[in-house]
């Protein structure tokens, strides 16, 4: 999982220590699709941009 560019919500939740419901809420507020891709009904989180986002925010 360390080399993956796109992560599922479950993988990102486990890797970053954030609950799946909170991740889905963050993605819902990401209108410019900076941190995620939607492939049909499947949501994939872009790892690098999401890590940069987590480094910038003070509270989630």
mmCIF file as Biopython writes it, N, C-alpha, C and O atoms, coordinates in Angstrom:
data_model
#
loop_
_atom_site.group_PDB
_atom_site.id
_atom_site.type_symbol
_atom_site.label_atom_id
_atom_site.label_alt_id
_atom_site.label_comp_id
_atom_site.label_asym_id
_atom_site.label_entity_id
_atom_site.label_seq_id
_atom_site.pdbx_PDB_ins_code
_atom_site.Cartn_x
_atom_site.Cartn_y
_atom_site.Cartn_z
_atom_site.occupancy
_atom_site.B_iso_or_equiv
_atom_site.auth_seq_id
_atom_site.auth_asym_id
_atom_site.pdbx_PDB_model_num
ATOM 1   N N  . UNK A ? 1  ? 0.822   -1.187 0.000   1.0 0.0 1  A 1 
ATOM 2   C CA . UNK A ? 1  ? 0.000   0.000  0.000   1.0 0.0 1  A 1 
ATOM 3   C C  . UNK A ? 1  ? 0.871   1.257  0.000   1.0 0.0 1  A 1 
ATOM 4   O O  . UNK A ? 1  ? 0.370   2.333  -0.326  1.0 0.0 1  A 1 
ATOM 5   N N  . UNK A ? 2  ? 2.119   1.164  0.343   1.0 0.0 2  A 1 
ATOM 6   C CA . UNK A ? 2  ? 2.995   2.336  0.399   1.0 0.0 2  A 1 
ATOM 7   C C  . UNK A ? 2  ? 3.261   2.946  -0.966  1.0 0.0 2  A 1 
ATOM 8   O O  . UNK A ? 2  ? 3.588   4.130  -1.045  1.0 0.0 2  A 1 
ATOM 9   N N  . UNK A ? 3  ? 3.133   2.177  -2.049  1.0 0.0 3  A 1 
ATOM 10  C CA . UNK A ? 3  ? 3.445   2.669  -3.384  1.0 0.0 3  A 1 
ATOM 11  C C  . UNK A ? 3  ? 2.210   3.078  -4.176  1.0 0.0 3  A 1 
ATOM 12  O O  . UNK A ? 3  ? 2.343   3.600  -5.283  1.0 0.0 3  A 1 
ATOM 13  N N  . UNK A ? 4  ? 1.018   2.856  -3.644  1.0 0.0 4  A 1 
ATOM 14  C CA . UNK A ? 4  ? -0.209  3.148  -4.376  1.0 0.0 4  A 1 
ATOM 15  C C  . UNK A ? 4  ? -0.431  4.649  -4.504  1.0 0.0 4  A 1 
ATOM 16  O O  . UNK A ? 4  ? -0.206  5.401  -3.556  1.0 0.0 4  A 1 
ATOM 17  N N  . UNK A ? 5  ? -0.869  5.072  -5.665  1.0 0.0 5  A 1 
ATOM 18  C CA . UNK A ? 5  ? -1.155  6.475  -5.931  1.0 0.0 5  A 1 
ATOM 19  C C  . UNK A ? 5  ? -2.601  6.792  -5.545  1.0 0.0 5  A 1 
ATOM 20  O O  . UNK A ? 5  ? -2.877  7.848  -4.976  1.0 0.0 5  A 1 
ATOM 21  N N  . UNK A ? 6  ? -3.513  5.887  -5.854  1.0 0.0 6  A 1 
ATOM 22  C CA . UNK A ? 6  ? -4.921  6.049  -5.527  1.0 0.0 6  A 1 
ATOM 23  C C  . UNK A ? 6  ? -5.313  5.060  -4.439  1.0 0.0 6  A 1 
ATOM 24  O O  . UNK A ? 6  ? -4.979  3.878  -4.515  1.0 0.0 6  A 1 
ATOM 25  N N  . UNK A ? 7  ? -6.017  5.545  -3.435  1.0 0.0 7  A 1 
ATOM 26  C CA . UNK A ? 7  ? -6.427  4.703  -2.321  1.0 0.0 7  A 1 
ATOM 27  C C  . UNK A ? 7  ? -7.943  4.657  -2.234  1.0 0.0 7  A 1 
ATOM 28  O O  . UNK A ? 7  ? -8.624  5.640  -2.529  1.0 0.0 7  A 1 
ATOM 29  N N  . UNK A ? 8  ? -8.463  3.511  -1.829  1.0 0.0 8  A 1 
ATOM 30  C CA . UNK A ? 8  ? -9.893  3.440  -1.552  1.0 0.0 8  A 1 
ATOM 31  C C  . UNK A ? 8  ? -10.161 4.167  -0.238  1.0 0.0 8  A 1 
ATOM 32  O O  . UNK A ? 8  ? -9.228  4.498  0.492   1.0 0.0 8  A 1 
ATOM 33  N N  . UNK A ? 9  ? -11.414 4.412  0.057   1.0 0.0 9  A 1 
ATOM 34  C CA . UNK A ? 9  ? -11.763 5.098  1.298   1.0 0.0 9  A 1 
ATOM 35  C C  . UNK A ? 9  ? -11.325 4.263  2.504   1.0 0.0 9  A 1 
ATOM 36  O O  . UNK A ? 9  ? -10.827 4.815  3.485   1.0 0.0 9  A 1 
ATOM 37  N N  . UNK A ? 10 ? -11.502 2.958  2.444   1.0 0.0 10 A 1 
ATOM 38  C CA . UNK A ? 10 ? -11.098 2.080  3.547   1.0 0.0 10 A 1 
ATOM 39  C C  . UNK A ? 10 ? -9.579  2.097  3.745   1.0 0.0 10 A 1 
ATOM 40  O O  . UNK A ? 10 ? -9.100  2.149  4.878   1.0 0.0 10 A 1 
ATOM 41  N N  . UNK A ? 11 ? -8.830  2.054  2.650   1.0 0.0 11 A 1 
ATOM 42  C CA . UNK A ? 11 ? -7.366  2.088  2.736   1.0 0.0 11 A 1 
ATOM 43  C C  . UNK A ? 11 ? -6.885  3.419  3.299   1.0 0.0 11 A 1 
ATOM 44  O O  . UNK A ? 11 ? -6.001  3.447  4.156   1.0 0.0 11 A 1 
ATOM 45  N N  . UNK A ? 12 ? -7.461  4.525  2.822   1.0 0.0 12 A 1 
ATOM 46  C CA . UNK A ? 12 ? -7.074  5.850  3.309   1.0 0.0 12 A 1 
ATOM 47  C C  . UNK A ? 12 ? -7.426  6.003  4.784   1.0 0.0 12 A 1 
ATOM 48  O O  . UNK A ? 12 ? -6.664  6.598  5.547   1.0 0.0 12 A 1 
ATOM 49  N N  . UNK A ? 13 ? -8.562  5.477  5.184   1.0 0.0 13 A 1 
ATOM 50  C CA . UNK A ? 13 ? -8.973  5.535  6.585   1.0 0.0 13 A 1 
ATOM 51  C C  . UNK A ? 13 ? -7.955  4.827  7.466   1.0 0.0 13 A 1 
ATOM 52  O O  . UNK A ? 13 ? -7.561  5.342  8.512   1.0 0.0 13 A 1 
ATOM 53  N N  . UNK A ? 14 ? -7.541  3.662  7.042   1.0 0.0 14 A 1 
ATOM 54  C CA . UNK A ? 14 ? -6.555  2.892  7.802   1.0 0.0 14 A 1 
ATOM 55  C C  . UNK A ? 14 ? -5.190  3.578  7.807   1.0 0.0 14 A 1 
ATOM 56  O O  . UNK A ? 14 ? -4.538  3.645  8.850   1.0 0.0 14 A 1 
ATOM 57  N N  . UNK A ? 15 ? -4.754  4.083  6.667   1.0 0.0 15 A 1 
ATOM 58  C CA . UNK A ? 15 ? -3.436  4.688  6.529   1.0 0.0 15 A 1 
ATOM 59  C C  . UNK A ? 15 ? -3.322  6.003  7.303   1.0 0.0 15 A 1 
ATOM 60  O O  . UNK A ? 15 ? -2.324  6.232  7.987   1.0 0.0 15 A 1 
ATOM 61  N N  . UNK A ? 16 ? -4.333  6.865  7.201   1.0 0.0 16 A 1 
ATOM 62  C CA . UNK A ? 16 ? -4.267  8.186  7.808   1.0 0.0 16 A 1 
ATOM 63  C C  . UNK A ? 16 ? -4.880  8.264  9.200   1.0 0.0 16 A 1 
ATOM 64  O O  . UNK A ? 16 ? -4.725  9.273  9.887   1.0 0.0 16 A 1 
ATOM 65  N N  . UNK A ? 17 ? -5.574  7.212  9.624   1.0 0.0 17 A 1 
ATOM 66  C CA . UNK A ? 17 ? -6.169  7.210  10.954  1.0 0.0 17 A 1 
ATOM 67  C C  . UNK A ? 17 ? -7.391  8.112  11.072  1.0 0.0 17 A 1 
ATOM 68  O O  . UNK A ? 17 ? -7.658  8.672  12.136  1.0 0.0 17 A 1 
ATOM 69  N N  . UNK A ? 18 ? -8.121  8.248  9.988   1.0 0.0 18 A 1 
ATOM 70  C CA . UNK A ? 18 ? -9.341  9.058  9.947   1.0 0.0 18 A 1 
ATOM 71  C C  . UNK A ? 18 ? -10.494 8.120  9.644   1.0 0.0 18 A 1 
ATOM 72  O O  . UNK A ? 18 ? -10.349 7.206  8.831   1.0 0.0 18 A 1 
ATOM 73  N N  . UNK A ? 19 ? -11.626 8.327  10.277  1.0 0.0 19 A 1 
ATOM 74  C CA . UNK A ? 19 ? -12.791 7.482  10.039  1.0 0.0 19 A 1 
ATOM 75  C C  . UNK A ? 19 ? -13.316 7.613  8.619   1.0 0.0 19 A 1 
ATOM 76  O O  . UNK A ? 19 ? -13.154 8.654  7.983   1.0 0.0 19 A 1 
ATOM 77  N N  . UNK A ? 20 ? -13.944 6.555  8.126   1.0 0.0 20 A 1 
ATOM 78  C CA . UNK A ? 20 ? -14.459 6.546  6.761   1.0 0.0 20 A 1 
ATOM 79  C C  . UNK A ? 20 ? -15.549 7.587  6.569   1.0 0.0 20 A 1 
ATOM 80  O O  . UNK A ? 20 ? -15.624 8.202  5.505   1.0 0.0 20 A 1 
ATOM 81  N N  . UNK A ? 21 ? -16.392 7.801  7.565   1.0 0.0 21 A 1 
ATOM 82  C CA . UNK A ? 21 ? -17.459 8.794  7.437   1.0 0.0 21 A 1 
ATOM 83  C C  . UNK A ? 21 ? -16.869 10.199 7.326   1.0 0.0 21 A 1 
ATOM 84  O O  . UNK A ? 21 ? -17.358 11.015 6.545   1.0 0.0 21 A 1 
ATOM 85  N N  . UNK A ? 22 ? -15.832 10.483 8.095   1.0 0.0 22 A 1 
ATOM 86  C CA . UNK A ? 22 ? -15.193 11.805 8.028   1.0 0.0 22 A 1 
ATOM 87  C C  . UNK A ? 22 ? -14.499 11.998 6.685   1.0 0.0 22 A 1 
ATOM 88  O O  . UNK A ? 22 ? -14.546 13.089 6.116   1.0 0.0 22 A 1 
ATOM 89  N N  . UNK A ? 23 ? -13.849 10.940 6.170   1.0 0.0 23 A 1 
ATOM 90  C CA . UNK A ? 23 ? -13.214 11.021 4.849   1.0 0.0 23 A 1 
ATOM 91  C C  . UNK A ? 23 ? -14.243 11.319 3.768   1.0 0.0 23 A 1 
ATOM 92  O O  . UNK A ? 23 ? -14.002 12.147 2.890   1.0 0.0 23 A 1 
ATOM 93  N N  . UNK A ? 24 ? -15.376 10.654 3.829   1.0 0.0 24 A 1 
ATOM 94  C CA . UNK A ? 24 ? -16.421 10.893 2.843   1.0 0.0 24 A 1 
ATOM 95  C C  . UNK A ? 24 ? -16.964 12.320 2.942   1.0 0.0 24 A 1 
ATOM 96  O O  . UNK A ? 24 ? -17.342 12.909 1.929   1.0 0.0 24 A 1 
ATOM 97  N N  . UNK A ? 25 ? -17.003 12.878 4.157   1.0 0.0 25 A 1 
ATOM 98  C CA . UNK A ? 25 ? -17.451 14.260 4.333   1.0 0.0 25 A 1 
ATOM 99  C C  . UNK A ? 25 ? -16.428 15.230 3.734   1.0 0.0 25 A 1 
ATOM 100 O O  . UNK A ? 25 ? -16.809 16.206 3.087   1.0 0.0 25 A 1 
ATOM 101 N N  . UNK A ? 26 ? -15.141 14.972 3.943   1.0 0.0 26 A 1 
ATOM 102 C CA . UNK A ? 26 ? -14.081 15.805 3.354   1.0 0.0 26 A 1 
ATOM 103 C C  . UNK A ? 26 ? -14.168 15.755 1.834   1.0 0.0 26 A 1 
ATOM 104 O O  . UNK A ? 26 ? -14.054 16.784 1.168   1.0 0.0 26 A 1 
ATOM 105 N N  . UNK A ? 27 ? -14.369 14.571 1.290   1.0 0.0 27 A 1 
ATOM 106 C CA . UNK A ? 27 ? -14.471 14.400 -0.155  1.0 0.0 27 A 1 
ATOM 107 C C  . UNK A ? 27 ? -15.710 15.113 -0.684  1.0 0.0 27 A 1 
ATOM 108 O O  . UNK A ? 27 ? -15.673 15.690 -1.770  1.0 0.0 27 A 1 
ATOM 109 N N  . UNK A ? 28 ? -16.799 15.079 0.066   1.0 0.0 28 A 1 
ATOM 110 C CA . UNK A ? 28 ? -18.018 15.763 -0.344  1.0 0.0 28 A 1 
ATOM 111 C C  . UNK A ? 28 ? -17.840 17.267 -0.448  1.0 0.0 28 A 1 
ATOM 112 O O  . UNK A ? 28 ? -18.541 17.924 -1.218  1.0 0.0 28 A 1 
ATOM 113 N N  . UNK A ? 29 ? -16.903 17.819 0.323   1.0 0.0 29 A 1 
ATOM 114 C CA . UNK A ? 29 ? -16.630 19.250 0.292   1.0 0.0 29 A 1 
ATOM 115 C C  . UNK A ? 29 ? -15.551 19.616 -0.729  1.0 0.0 29 A 1 
ATOM 116 O O  . UNK A ? 29 ? -15.265 20.797 -0.928  1.0 0.0 29 A 1 
ATOM 117 N N  . UNK A ? 30 ? -14.957 18.622 -1.371  1.0 0.0 30 A 1 
ATOM 118 C CA . UNK A ? 30 ? -13.890 18.824 -2.355  1.0 0.0 30 A 1 
ATOM 119 C C  . UNK A ? 30 ? -14.498 18.990 -3.745  1.0 0.0 30 A 1 
ATOM 120 O O  . UNK A ? 30 ? -14.450 18.071 -4.563  1.0 0.0 30 A 1 
ATOM 121 N N  . UNK A ? 31 ? -15.074 20.175 -4.011  1.0 0.0 31 A 1 
ATOM 122 C CA . UNK A ? 31 ? -15.798 20.405 -5.254  1.0 0.0 31 A 1 
ATOM 123 C C  . UNK A ? 31 ? -14.885 20.448 -6.472  1.0 0.0 31 A 1 
ATOM 124 O O  . UNK A ? 31 ? -15.333 20.142 -7.577  1.0 0.0 31 A 1 
ATOM 125 N N  . UNK A ? 32 ? -13.624 20.815 -6.304  1.0 0.0 32 A 1 
ATOM 126 C CA . UNK A ? 32 ? -12.691 20.902 -7.431  1.0 0.0 32 A 1 
ATOM 127 C C  . UNK A ? 32 ? -11.987 19.579 -7.717  1.0 0.0 32 A 1 
ATOM 128 O O  . UNK A ? 32 ? -11.149 19.511 -8.617  1.0 0.0 32 A 1 
ATOM 129 N N  . UNK A ? 33 ? -12.310 18.542 -6.975  1.0 0.0 33 A 1 
ATOM 130 C CA . UNK A ? 33 ? -11.707 17.201 -7.129  1.0 0.0 33 A 1 
ATOM 131 C C  . UNK A ? 33 ? -10.188 17.250 -6.993  1.0 0.0 33 A 1 
ATOM 132 O O  . UNK A ? 33 ? -9.472  16.587 -7.743  1.0 0.0 33 A 1 
ATOM 133 N N  . UNK A ? 34 ? -9.699  18.033 -6.040  1.0 0.0 34 A 1 
ATOM 134 C CA . UNK A ? 34 ? -8.261  18.108 -5.788  1.0 0.0 34 A 1 
ATOM 135 C C  . UNK A ? 34 ? -7.744  16.847 -5.111  1.0 0.0 34 A 1 
ATOM 136 O O  . UNK A ? 34 ? -6.608  16.439 -5.351  1.0 0.0 34 A 1 
ATOM 137 N N  . UNK A ? 35 ? -8.556  16.229 -4.275  1.0 0.0 35 A 1 
ATOM 138 C CA . UNK A ? 35 ? -8.105  15.109 -3.444  1.0 0.0 35 A 1 
ATOM 139 C C  . UNK A ? 35 ? -8.701  13.766 -3.836  1.0 0.0 35 A 1 
ATOM 140 O O  . UNK A ? 35 ? -8.309  12.739 -3.281  1.0 0.0 35 A 1 
ATOM 141 N N  . UNK A ? 36 ? -9.632  13.746 -4.772  1.0 0.0 36 A 1 
ATOM 142 C CA . UNK A ? 36 ? -10.274 12.472 -5.081  1.0 0.0 36 A 1 
ATOM 143 C C  . UNK A ? 36 ? -10.666 12.358 -6.553  1.0 0.0 36 A 1 
ATOM 144 O O  . UNK A ? 36 ? -10.737 13.345 -7.285  1.0 0.0 36 A 1 
ATOM 145 N N  . UNK A ? 37 ? -10.916 11.110 -6.954  1.0 0.0 37 A 1 
ATOM 146 C CA . UNK A ? 37 ? -11.454 10.763 -8.264  1.0 0.0 37 A 1 
ATOM 147 C C  . UNK A ? 37 ? -12.713 9.940  -8.032  1.0 0.0 37 A 1 
ATOM 148 O O  . UNK A ? 37 ? -12.785 9.163  -7.080  1.0 0.0 37 A 1 
ATOM 149 N N  . UNK A ? 38 ? -13.687 10.106 -8.883  1.0 0.0 38 A 1 
ATOM 150 C CA . UNK A ? 38 ? -14.866 9.260  -8.822  1.0 0.0 38 A 1 
ATOM 151 C C  . UNK A ? 38 ? -14.883 8.427  -10.092 1.0 0.0 38 A 1 
ATOM 152 O O  . UNK A ? 38 ? -14.982 8.959  -11.198 1.0 0.0 38 A 1 
ATOM 153 N N  . UNK A ? 39 ? -14.786 7.131  -9.925  1.0 0.0 39 A 1 
ATOM 154 C CA . UNK A ? 39 ? -14.790 6.200  -11.051 1.0 0.0 39 A 1 
ATOM 155 C C  . UNK A ? 39 ? -16.109 5.436  -11.003 1.0 0.0 39 A 1 
ATOM 156 O O  . UNK A ? 39 ? -16.204 4.387  -10.366 1.0 0.0 39 A 1 
ATOM 157 N N  . UNK A ? 40 ? -17.120 5.966  -11.676 1.0 0.0 40 A 1 
ATOM 158 C CA . UNK A ? 40 ? -18.452 5.388  -11.565 1.0 0.0 40 A 1 
ATOM 159 C C  . UNK A ? 40 ? -18.976 5.675  -10.171 1.0 0.0 40 A 1 
ATOM 160 O O  . UNK A ? 40 ? -19.189 6.832  -9.808  1.0 0.0 40 A 1 
ATOM 161 N N  . UNK A ? 41 ? -19.185 4.629  -9.390  1.0 0.0 41 A 1 
ATOM 162 C CA . UNK A ? 41 ? -19.638 4.788  -8.010  1.0 0.0 41 A 1 
ATOM 163 C C  . UNK A ? 41 ? -18.494 4.640  -7.010  1.0 0.0 41 A 1 
ATOM 164 O O  . UNK A ? 41 ? -18.698 4.794  -5.806  1.0 0.0 41 A 1 
ATOM 165 N N  . UNK A ? 42 ? -17.313 4.347  -7.496  1.0 0.0 42 A 1 
ATOM 166 C CA . UNK A ? 42 ? -16.156 4.108  -6.635  1.0 0.0 42 A 1 
ATOM 167 C C  . UNK A ? 42 ? -15.381 5.406  -6.434  1.0 0.0 42 A 1 
ATOM 168 O O  . UNK A ? 42 ? -15.090 6.120  -7.394  1.0 0.0 42 A 1 
ATOM 169 N N  . UNK A ? 43 ? -15.053 5.702  -5.190  1.0 0.0 43 A 1 
ATOM 170 C CA . UNK A ? 43 ? -14.273 6.899  -4.856  1.0 0.0 43 A 1 
ATOM 171 C C  . UNK A ? 43 ? -12.841 6.465  -4.579  1.0 0.0 43 A 1 
ATOM 172 O O  . UNK A ? 43 ? -12.602 5.549  -3.792  1.0 0.0 43 A 1 
ATOM 173 N N  . UNK A ? 44 ? -11.896 7.126  -5.227  1.0 0.0 44 A 1 
ATOM 174 C CA . UNK A ? 44 ? -10.480 6.896  -4.983  1.0 0.0 44 A 1 
ATOM 175 C C  . UNK A ? 44 ? -9.852  8.202  -4.510  1.0 0.0 44 A 1 
ATOM 176 O O  . UNK A ? 44 ? -10.110 9.265  -5.075  1.0 0.0 44 A 1 
ATOM 177 N N  . UNK A ? 45 ? -9.036  8.115  -3.482  1.0 0.0 45 A 1 
ATOM 178 C CA . UNK A ? 45 ? -8.392  9.296  -2.919  1.0 0.0 45 A 1 
ATOM 179 C C  . UNK A ? 45 ? -6.988  9.404  -3.486  1.0 0.0 45 A 1 
ATOM 180 O O  . UNK A ? 45 ? -6.223  8.439  -3.462  1.0 0.0 45 A 1 
ATOM 181 N N  . UNK A ? 46 ? -6.650  10.589 -3.998  1.0 0.0 46 A 1 
ATOM 182 C CA . UNK A ? 46 ? -5.309  10.859 -4.524  1.0 0.0 46 A 1 
ATOM 183 C C  . UNK A ? 46 ? -4.377  11.032 -3.332  1.0 0.0 46 A 1 
ATOM 184 O O  . UNK A ? 46 ? -4.530  11.964 -2.543  1.0 0.0 46 A 1 
ATOM 185 N N  . UNK A ? 47 ? -3.428  10.140 -3.211  1.0 0.0 47 A 1 
ATOM 186 C CA . UNK A ? 47 ? -2.609  10.072 -2.006  1.0 0.0 47 A 1 
ATOM 187 C C  . UNK A ? 47 ? -1.782  11.331 -1.737  1.0 0.0 47 A 1 
ATOM 188 O O  . UNK A ? 47 ? -1.894  11.916 -0.660  1.0 0.0 47 A 1 
ATOM 189 N N  . UNK A ? 48 ? -0.961  11.754 -2.687  1.0 0.0 48 A 1 
ATOM 190 C CA . UNK A ? 48 ? -0.068  12.904 -2.477  1.0 0.0 48 A 1 
ATOM 191 C C  . UNK A ? 48 ? -0.827  14.190 -2.176  1.0 0.0 48 A 1 
ATOM 192 O O  . UNK A ? 48 ? -0.528  14.846 -1.179  1.0 0.0 48 A 1 
ATOM 193 N N  . UNK A ? 49 ? -1.820  14.582 -3.020  1.0 0.0 49 A 1 
ATOM 194 C CA . UNK A ? 49 ? -2.553  15.812 -2.700  1.0 0.0 49 A 1 
ATOM 195 C C  . UNK A ? 49 ? -3.280  15.737 -1.359  1.0 0.0 49 A 1 
ATOM 196 O O  . UNK A ? 49 ? -3.382  16.742 -0.655  1.0 0.0 49 A 1 
ATOM 197 N N  . UNK A ? 50 ? -3.788  14.551 -0.998  1.0 0.0 50 A 1 
ATOM 198 C CA . UNK A ? 50 ? -4.492  14.427 0.278   1.0 0.0 50 A 1 
ATOM 199 C C  . UNK A ? 50 ? -3.520  14.531 1.451   1.0 0.0 50 A 1 
ATOM 200 O O  . UNK A ? 50 ? -3.854  15.118 2.480   1.0 0.0 50 A 1 
ATOM 201 N N  . UNK A ? 51 ? -2.310  13.963 1.304   1.0 0.0 51 A 1 
ATOM 202 C CA . UNK A ? 51 ? -1.288  14.110 2.345   1.0 0.0 51 A 1 
ATOM 203 C C  . UNK A ? 51 ? -0.910  15.574 2.524   1.0 0.0 51 A 1 
ATOM 204 O O  . UNK A ? 51 ? -0.741  16.038 3.652   1.0 0.0 51 A 1 
ATOM 205 N N  . UNK A ? 52 ? -0.776  16.307 1.418   1.0 0.0 52 A 1 
ATOM 206 C CA . UNK A ? 52 ? -0.459  17.738 1.496   1.0 0.0 52 A 1 
ATOM 207 C C  . UNK A ? 52 ? -1.594  18.503 2.182   1.0 0.0 52 A 1 
ATOM 208 O O  . UNK A ? 52 ? -1.342  19.403 2.985   1.0 0.0 52 A 1 
ATOM 209 N N  . UNK A ? 53 ? -2.825  18.149 1.870   1.0 0.0 53 A 1 
ATOM 210 C CA . UNK A ? 53 ? -3.986  18.769 2.519   1.0 0.0 53 A 1 
ATOM 211 C C  . UNK A ? 53 ? -3.953  18.512 4.019   1.0 0.0 53 A 1 
ATOM 212 O O  . UNK A ? 53 ? -4.208  19.426 4.803   1.0 0.0 53 A 1 
ATOM 213 N N  . UNK A ? 54 ? -3.644  17.280 4.436   1.0 0.0 54 A 1 
ATOM 214 C CA . UNK A ? 54 ? -3.596  16.958 5.861   1.0 0.0 54 A 1 
ATOM 215 C C  . UNK A ? 54 ? -2.470  17.714 6.581   1.0 0.0 54 A 1 
ATOM 216 O O  . UNK A ? 54 ? -2.609  18.070 7.751   1.0 0.0 54 A 1 
ATOM 217 N N  . UNK A ? 55 ? -1.373  17.955 5.888   1.0 0.0 55 A 1 
ATOM 218 C CA . UNK A ? 55 ? -0.277  18.699 6.486   1.0 0.0 55 A 1 
ATOM 219 C C  . UNK A ? 55 ? -0.620  20.166 6.695   1.0 0.0 55 A 1 
ATOM 220 O O  . UNK A ? 55 ? -0.068  20.801 7.593   1.0 0.0 55 A 1 
ATOM 221 N N  . UNK A ? 56 ? -1.531  20.725 5.876   1.0 0.0 56 A 1 
ATOM 222 C CA . UNK A ? 56 ? -1.905  22.124 5.956   1.0 0.0 56 A 1 
ATOM 223 C C  . UNK A ? 56 ? -2.975  22.418 6.987   1.0 0.0 56 A 1 
ATOM 224 O O  . UNK A ? 56 ? -2.927  23.457 7.646   1.0 0.0 56 A 1 
ATOM 225 N N  . UNK A ? 57 ? -3.950  21.516 7.144   1.0 0.0 57 A 1 
ATOM 226 C CA . UNK A ? 57 ? -5.083  21.798 8.022   1.0 0.0 57 A 1 
ATOM 227 C C  . UNK A ? 57 ? -4.693  21.667 9.482   1.0 0.0 57 A 1 
ATOM 228 O O  . UNK A ? 57 ? -3.787  20.910 9.832   1.0 0.0 57 A 1 
ATOM 229 N N  . UNK A ? 58 ? -5.387  22.410 10.326  1.0 0.0 58 A 1 
ATOM 230 C CA . UNK A ? 58 ? -5.106  22.364 11.759  1.0 0.0 58 A 1 
ATOM 231 C C  . UNK A ? 58 ? -6.062  21.433 12.484  1.0 0.0 58 A 1 
ATOM 232 O O  . UNK A ? 58 ? -5.706  20.857 13.512  1.0 0.0 58 A 1 
ATOM 233 N N  . UNK A ? 59 ? -7.271  21.280 11.962  1.0 0.0 59 A 1 
ATOM 234 C CA . UNK A ? 59 ? -8.263  20.395 12.570  1.0 0.0 59 A 1 
ATOM 235 C C  . UNK A ? 59 ? -9.080  19.754 11.467  1.0 0.0 59 A 1 
ATOM 236 O O  . UNK A ? 59 ? -9.354  20.358 10.430  1.0 0.0 59 A 1 
ATOM 237 N N  . UNK A ? 60 ? -9.462  18.512 11.722  1.0 0.0 60 A 1 
ATOM 238 C CA . UNK A ? 60 ? -10.279 17.785 10.738  1.0 0.0 60 A 1 
ATOM 239 C C  . UNK A ? 60 ? -11.646 17.552 11.325  1.0 0.0 60 A 1 
ATOM 240 O O  . UNK A ? 60 ? -12.504 16.957 10.673  1.0 0.0 60 A 1 
#
